[in-house]
Amino acid sequence: MSDTRIGPAPPAPSPEPQPRAIAVEAAAELDDLARLLVRDVETTRLARARSQIEALLYAAQLALARGDGGGLRGIAWEAGRIARDLGGGDAAAAIVAQAGQVCQLCEKTNAPATPASRQTP
């Protein structure tokens, strides 16, 4: 008997990478993308905190000029909250230090609360 094949010939091996190799490469790319997204989220969080602290510093200077003690206490509380939310880390250290400056500016004065800053029960 001769070696005759019935049906189509088996497919030739393809020069493309194996599916497992593609999956590993895709996972590595997703891991890189995840790291970039985390870094982007952290950068956005720090930028937002920095702009909030700068606005609070300006607001503290205005409240100080008006003699608004209640406003200064609220500003100091908000600056402290932002500093606590940032936590530690080298990137947040400068923002936390600036928040401390806002709190010091607010605490330095013993300005009485003005009628506009008092809240009625």
C-alpha positions as a Markdown table, in Angstrom:
| # | Residue | x | y | z |
|---|---|---|---|---|
| 1 | Met | 0.0 | 0.0 | 0.0 |
| 2 | Ser | 1.1 | 3.5 | -0.7 |
| 3 | Asp | 1.2 | 6.5 | 1.6 |
| 4 | Thr | -1.7 | 8.4 | 0.2 |
| 5 | Arg | -3.4 | 11.1 | 2.3 |
| 6 | Ile | -7.1 | 11.6 | 2.3 |
| 7 | Gly | -8.2 | 15.1 | 3.0 |
| 8 | Pro | -6.2 | 18.4 | 3.1 |
| 9 | Ala | -2.6 | 18.6 | 4.1 |
| 10 | Pro | -1.9 | 19.8 | 7.7 |
| 11 | Pro | -1.3 | 23.5 | 8.1 |
| 12 | Ala | 2.3 | 24.6 | 7.9 |
| 13 | Pro | 3.7 | 26.2 | 11.1 |
| 14 | Ser | 3.2 | 30.0 | 11.0 |
| 15 | Pro | 6.1 | 32.4 | 11.5 |
| 16 | Glu | 3.9 | 34.4 | 13.9 |
| 17 | Pro | 4.6 | 34.2 | 17.7 |
| 18 | Gln | 2.7 | 31.8 | 19.7 |
| 19 | Pro | -0.5 | 33.0 | 21.4 |
| 20 | Arg | 1.1 | 32.6 | 24.9 |
| 21 | Ala | 3.9 | 35.0 | 23.9 |
| 22 | Ile | 1.4 | 37.6 | 22.7 |
| 23 | Ala | -0.6 | 37.3 | 25.9 |
| 24 | Val | 2.5 | 37.9 | 28.0 |
| 25 | Glu | 3.5 | 40.9 | 25.9 |
| 26 | Ala | 0.0 | 42.3 | 26.2 |
| 27 | Ala | 0.0 | 41.8 | 30.0 |
| 28 | Ala | 3.3 | 43.6 | 30.2 |
| 29 | Glu | 1.9 | 46.5 | 28.2 |
| 30 | Leu | -1.2 | 46.6 | 30.4 |
| 31 | Asp | 1.1 | 46.7 | 33.5 |
| 32 | Asp | 3.0 | 49.6 | 32.1 |
| 33 | Leu | -0.2 | 51.4 | 31.3 |
| 34 | Ala | -1.5 | 50.8 | 34.8 |
| 35 | Arg | 1.7 | 52.3 | 36.2 |
| 36 | Leu | 1.4 | 55.3 | 34.0 |
| 37 | Leu | -2.3 | 55.8 | 35.0 |
| 38 | Val | -1.4 | 55.6 | 38.7 |
| 39 | Arg | 1.4 | 58.1 | 38.3 |
| 40 | Asp | -1.0 | 60.4 | 36.4 |
| 41 | Val | -3.7 | 60.1 | 39.1 |
| 42 | Glu | -1.1 | 60.9 | 41.7 |
| 43 | Thr | 0.2 | 63.9 | 39.7 |
| 44 | Thr | -3.4 | 65.2 | 39.3 |
| 45 | Arg | -4.0 | 64.8 | 43.1 |
| 46 | Leu | -0.9 | 66.7 | 44.0 |
| 47 | Ala | -1.6 | 69.5 | 41.5 |
| 48 | Arg | -5.2 | 69.8 | 42.8 |
| 49 | Ala | -3.9 | 70.0 | 46.4 |
| 50 | Arg | -1.3 | 72.5 | 45.5 |
| 51 | Ser | -3.8 | 74.8 | 43.8 |
| 52 | Gln | -6.2 | 74.5 | 46.8 |
| 53 | Ile | -3.5 | 75.4 | 49.3 |
| 54 | Glu | -2.5 | 78.4 | 47.1 |
| 55 | Ala | -6.1 | 79.6 | 47.1 |
| 56 | Leu | -6.3 | 79.1 | 50.8 |
| 57 | Leu | -3.2 | 81.1 | 51.4 |
| 58 | Tyr | -4.7 | 84.0 | 49.3 |
| 59 | Ala | -8.0 | 83.6 | 51.2 |
| 60 | Ala | -6.2 | 83.7 | 54.5 |
| 61 | Gln | -4.5 | 86.9 | 53.6 |
| 62 | Leu | -7.8 | 88.5 | 52.7 |
| 63 | Ala | -9.4 | 87.2 | 55.9 |
| 64 | Leu | -6.5 | 88.6 | 57.9 |
| 65 | Ala | -6.9 | 92.0 | 56.2 |
| 66 | Arg | -10.6 | 92.0 | 57.1 |
| 67 | Gly | -10.0 | 90.8 | 60.7 |
| 68 | Asp | -12.2 | 87.7 | 60.0 |
| 69 | Gly | -11.2 | 85.3 | 62.8 |
| 70 | Gly | -13.9 | 82.8 | 62.0 |
| 71 | Gly | -12.8 | 82.8 | 58.4 |
| 72 | Leu | -9.2 | 82.3 | 59.4 |
| 73 | Arg | -10.2 | 79.3 | 61.6 |
| 74 | Gly | -12.1 | 77.7 | 58.7 |
| 75 | Ile | -9.2 | 78.3 | 56.4 |
| 76 | Ala | -6.7 | 76.7 | 58.9 |
| 77 | Trp | -9.0 | 73.7 | 59.3 |
| 78 | Glu | -9.3 | 73.2 | 55.5 |
| 79 | Ala | -5.5 | 73.5 | 55.0 |
| 80 | Gly | -5.0 | 71.0 | 57.8 |
| 81 | Arg | -7.5 | 68.6 | 56.2 |
| 82 | Ile | -5.7 | 68.8 | 52.8 |
| 83 | Ala | -2.4 | 68.2 | 54.5 |
| 84 | Arg | -3.8 | 65.1 | 56.3 |
| 85 | Asp | -5.3 | 63.8 | 53.1 |
| 86 | Leu | -2.0 | 64.1 | 51.3 |
| 87 | Gly | -0.2 | 62.0 | 53.8 |
| 88 | Gly | 3.5 | 61.5 | 53.6 |
| 89 | Gly | 5.8 | 61.2 | 50.7 |
| 90 | Asp | 8.5 | 63.4 | 49.1 |
| 91 | Ala | 6.2 | 64.8 | 46.4 |
| 92 | Ala | 3.6 | 65.9 | 49.0 |
| 93 | Ala | 6.1 | 67.3 | 51.4 |
| 94 | Ala | 6.3 | 70.8 | 49.8 |
| 95 | Ile | 2.5 | 71.0 | 49.7 |
| 96 | Val | 2.2 | 69.9 | 53.3 |
| 97 | Ala | 4.8 | 72.6 | 54.3 |
| 98 | Gln | 2.8 | 75.2 | 52.4 |
| 99 | Ala | -0.4 | 74.1 | 54.2 |
| 100 | Gly | 1.5 | 74.5 | 57.5 |
| 101 | Gln | 2.3 | 78.1 | 56.4 |
| 102 | Val | -1.4 | 78.8 | 55.9 |
| 103 | Cys | -2.2 | 77.4 | 59.3 |
| 104 | Gln | 0.6 | 79.5 | 60.9 |
| 105 | Leu | -0.7 | 82.6 | 59.2 |
| 106 | Cys | -4.2 | 81.9 | 60.5 |
| 107 | Glu | -3.1 | 81.0 | 64.0 |
| 108 | Lys | -0.7 | 84.0 | 64.3 |
| 109 | Thr | -3.5 | 86.4 | 64.5 |
| 110 | Asn | -6.0 | 86.6 | 67.3 |
| 111 | Ala | -8.5 | 88.4 | 65.2 |
| 112 | Pro | -12.0 | 88.4 | 66.7 |
| 113 | Ala | -14.8 | 86.8 | 64.7 |
| 114 | Thr | -16.8 | 89.4 | 62.8 |
| 115 | Pro | -20.6 | 89.3 | 62.7 |
| 116 | Ala | -20.4 | 88.1 | 59.0 |
| 117 | Ser | -18.3 | 85.1 | 60.0 |
| 118 | Arg | -20.5 | 84.0 | 63.0 |
| 119 | Gln | -22.9 | 81.3 | 62.4 |
| 120 | Thr | -26.3 | 81.4 | 64.1 |
| 121 | Pro | -27.5 | 78.1 | 65.7 |
